[in-house]
Amino acid sequence: MAEDTIVCVVNPVAGRGRTQRLLPALRARLDAQPRPYELRLTSGPGDAVERAQDAVKRGASIVAAVGGDGTVHEVANGLLSSATPQGAALGVIPTGSGNDFCKAIGVPLSLEGAVRALVEGRPKRVDVARLGDRYIVNGLGIGLDGAVAHRYRRMRRLRGEPGYLWGAIHEALTFRAFSARVRGPDWEHAGPVLFVGASNGPYHGGDFRLAPDARVDDGQLDVHVVRDMPPLRRLVQIPKVRRGTHLKLPEFSLRRAPWVEFSVERRVPAHADGEPFWLEPGCHRVTLYPKALTVIAPP
């Protein structure tokens, strides 16, 4: 493999199949630029991790995630878990539903703009978080927003922002609060909450500015705690979260920290970079690693 080869790890089902439909246009744009490239398609969950690890072993200079935030999550985990991750940078061509990480690093959402940024962009070091053996590049959500991610995964018709919005409305009316303890370096919160989490980037769920001032290279997690509120009040606050004007709500608190611990008494729905999973009872520590990952950002 040539040293300047770009390996594109493509999730064809991302964006409810949108990525598959865009493949001919993607090939045409990549053919029009001078650098050698490969397209490596995934066939199921976990494949993108293995494709990224293999690309690093073969000497790729850039491994690009073609898909949504879930594809970015897997490719980043493949790079960070490789023996020599510093040799390859993460590129992103957003063809998925939310594309939150792209917004955080400034990659255009259009196919033409994203390919141009991939080829002409410059390396940029960004922070990553770690929960157990899972790396997180954009954010972790536990509780209501985790339930939204699970619900969105089950949807068959709605995709993108309308799907996340419908999921948020449904869970706002039905989700049951849970007991949690959230502890940082010099503070602690305990009691019933709707959701808690830690953000590296400002966007979650497509267009929700949950942590509007979060930056991917500031060496801090933006840790949020949202206390319980009646269902109708939850519903009324959704537009504020989308605009990022919710920070002064009495139920909402946000602190910055290099690490945080979340303790829950029951199994709770959660997401990592939009990928749904279940957080088991117990204490879970999230640690930030400053500038641990190289990404290709627009010049």
N, C-alpha and C positions, 0 to 999 in steps of 0.2 A: 504494500500500500504506500502511495506517495505521501510525503510528510504533510502536505497541505490538503489532504483529502477530507471532505465533509461527509460524515456518515449520518444519514437522516433515518431516525427510528420512527417509523410511521405506524400509527394506530388507526387502521382503516375504518373502525366503527366509531371513532370519536365524533362528537357532534351529531349523534344519531345517524351516522353514515355519511355526513357531509365530507369528511376527510377522503373517503373512497371516491366521491364524485369529483373532488378537486385534484385527484392524482394526475390526470393528463395535463392540467394547467400547471401543476407544480413541476412536473418533468420538463415542460417547455421552458419555464423560467430558469430552472437549474441548468438546462442545456445551453441557455443563452449567456451564461456567465462562464468565466475562464477556468474556474477551479474544478478539479476532479471531485466526483461525489458518488455515493452509493445510497440506494434506498433499501432499507431493511424493514419489511412489514412484520408486525406482531400478529399473533393469532389468539391471544388470551391474556388474562391477568398474569403479571410477573414477567412476561416475555420481554418487555422494554428494559427491565433491569438487566437481563441476560444479554440482550443485544448491545446495550451500552458497555457492559463489562467486556464483551468480546471485541468491540470497537477499540477500546483502550488497549487491550492486549495486542491488537494488530497495528497500533501506532497512529490512530486517527487524531488529528489536531482539534477537530470540532465534532461533537456528537449532538445533533439537533433533534429535539423532540417535536414531532409533527403530530399535533392532536390538541387535547385540552390540558387542563391542570393535572389530571390524573396521569397523563403521559409524561408531562414535565416531572411530576413527582417520582415516577418510576425511573426515568432516565437519570435524574439527579441522584437517586439512591444507587443506581448502578455505577455512576462515576465516583461517588463518595466512598463506596465500599470496595473499589478497585485497589489493587496494591500500589499503583502509581497514578492516583487521580489527578495530580498536578499537571500531567502531560496533556490532558484534553479539557477543552472548555465546553460548557453547555450552551447550545444555541436553541432558539425556540421559533417555530413557525406555528402560530395559533390557528387551529382549525376546529377547536372544540366548542364547548358551550359557555364556560365562564371566562377562561383566559385571564384569570386574575394576576398571575405572575408576570405575564407580558406587560400589563399596565404598570406593574411595580417597577420594571426595569426600562420601560419606555419603548418596547418593541411595537411597531405598528400592527394593527389588527388585520390589515389587508394583506393578501397573499403577495402582491408585488412589493409592498413596503417591507414585509417581513423577510423576504428573500434578499432584498437589497441590504437590509440591516445585518443579515447573516453573513453576507459576503464582504460588505464594506465596514462592518462594525469593528469595535475595539474591545479587547478584554477588560472586564471590570470584576473586581472582587466583591462578593456579597456574603452576608451572614447566612448561616443555616442553623436550625434548631434540631435537637435530637430527643426523641422519646423512646426509650428502650433501644431497640436495634433499627428504628425507623428515623430517617432524616426528613425534615420538613423545611421547605423553602419559602412557603407563603404564609401558612397559618394553621393553627389547631383550634378546633371548636368542640366543646363538650356540652351536651344538653340539647336545647331546642334547635340550634343550628346544625348539630349532628343529626337530629331527627329529620331536618329538611334535606340533608344530603342523602340519607337513606330513602326518603320518599322520592326524591328526584331520580335516584337510580332505578326505582320501580316504574317510573312513568314511561309510557310508550308513544305518546303523541306530542306533548309539549316538550320543547327543548330551549336551551338558552335562557335569557332573562325571564321570559314569561313562565317557564317551568319553575325556576327558583322562586319567583314571586308567588305563584300559586302554592308552592310547598310552604313558603313562609306564612301565608295567610292561614292555611289549614292547620299548621302546627301551633300558630299563635292562639288558635281557638281551642285546641285539644291537648296540648302538651302538659304533662304534670310536672310541677317543680320537684326538685330533688335536693337532698342535703349534701353540702360540699364544704370542704375546708380548703382554702387557697392561701398558700404561704409564700412570701418572697423574702429577700434578705433581711428586711427590717419592718415587715408588716404582715398582717394575717387577717383573713376574713373567714367566718364560719356561720353557716345558716342555710336556709332554703334559697335556692337560686333557680333561674330559668336557664341560663347558660353561662359558662365561663370559658376562657381560652387564652391563647397567646398568638399575637400577630407579628409577622415579619414584614409583610406588605400591607397596604391600606385597604385592599378590596377583598371581599369574600362573596361567593355566590353570584359572580357576574358584575353586579352593579351596586352592591351594598358596601358602603364606605364605613365598615365597622370600626376600623382604627385609622381615621383619616390622616393622622400625622405620622404614621409608621413609615420607616425607611429601611430598606433592605441592607444598608451598609452603616448603620449608626451604632452597632454593637449592643443594642438593647431589644428586648421583647416588649411589645405593648400588651400588657396583661389586662384583660377585662373581666369584670364581675357584674352580672346583671341579676339583681334580686327579683323575687317573684312579684307579679302584679296581676290584677284581674284580666281575664281573656279579652274583653273589649278594649281595655287600655293597651294591652299588647298590640292589638290590631291597629290602633290609632298611631302608635309609635313607628310602625314600619316605614312610612315615608321619610321620617327623620333619620332613620338608620341608612336609608338609601342616599340621602343627601349629606350624611356625615354631620348632622346638626343635633345629635342625640347626647352629646357628651355632658350636658348640664342637667340631664334627667336625674331626679333624686334616686332612682333605682340603679343607675349606671355608675360604675367607678372604673377608672383606668390608671394603671401605674406602669412605670418602666423598670425593667429589671433584667439582669443577665441570666437568671434562672428562676423557676417557679415550681412549686409542688402542688398538685391537685390530689385531694383525697376524697373518695366517694364511697358510700356505703352499699350501693347497689349497682348493678350493671347499667351503664348509661350509653345512649347512642352518641357517637363522636365522628369527627372527620379530620383527616390530615390532608391539607391541600385539596380539599373537596372530595377526597376518597373516603367513603363511609367505613367505619369499623365500630366495634363495641369496646368501651373502656370498662375493664373488669373492676370489681370492688378492691379497694386498697389505695396506697399512696403511689403517685406517679410523678417523677421529676422530669421537667423539660429544661434542657440546658442549651444556651446559645453559644455557637462557635463563630467568633467574628471573622469575616472575610475568608471563610473556609472553602468557598466554591468560586471558580472563575466562570463568568457568563459572557456571552457576546452581546453587547449593548450597542445601540445606534451611536455613531460618532457624535 
